[in-house]
Amino acid sequence: MTENDAKPTPKKRKKKKTPHIAADLGDPKGRQRAERELVLGDHGFLRESFQNLHQISPEMWRANQPNPRQVREHARLRGIRTIVNLRGESTKGYYLLEKEACEAEGVALVDFQVFSRDTPKVETINAAKALFDTIEYPALMHCKSGADRAGLMSALYMIFRQEMPVSKALEQLSGKYLHVKSGKTGMLDAFFEAYIAETTDEPKPFIDWVNEDYDPARVKADFLKTFGNRFQLDRLLRRE
């Protein structure tokens, strides 16, 4: 058999993901399914007694994914008027049950998706600034674990709403909140650190630097070059 006669290696077909169909909360079986998706599929059992809850200003809180009981507590005990969901809209039970609980308590649920393993986009940062100017307070922000995406948005909140220096706001990304800098989530730290490094000699307002100088691809490349393949923690933690 010549080289030209060799049969090409068949390509493996990627399995198409079956779209997730939202459970019907009006049906007892559908509600049970949604609760299973919250408690087991989304690891809600781990968050039943640990909310990673912190008040970062008189008007703002941060936490991990709340269950319906915790939503009620936020509304009734802390007077929360807005919950900002940093995970984005979903058909999964954790989201459906949170949305239902917010509606029952008269709390506005705002879906504002951000990501923890990439440098934030310029449009996302500008949208976050606008968000903090328009939502009703007191408010609470959450992702799944309350560590990384909640840390990013808490730092931006401190910068835009509280007019805090970036170096101080960066404390919202720390081990105190279970943030891990040594994995890919360290890209969030690299974003703020790039601003600090580039404006030390020539000060510039943070939002001006974002819109005029910030290059997400370059900051990401520099981070990956520095950290290489040392991302075992990401695989161990299995966080979003």
Summary of the structure (lengths in Angstrom):
residues: 240
radius of gyration: 20.9
end to end distance: 49.4
largest distance: 78.0
contacts: 708
relative contact order: 0.12
helix: 50%
strand: 8%
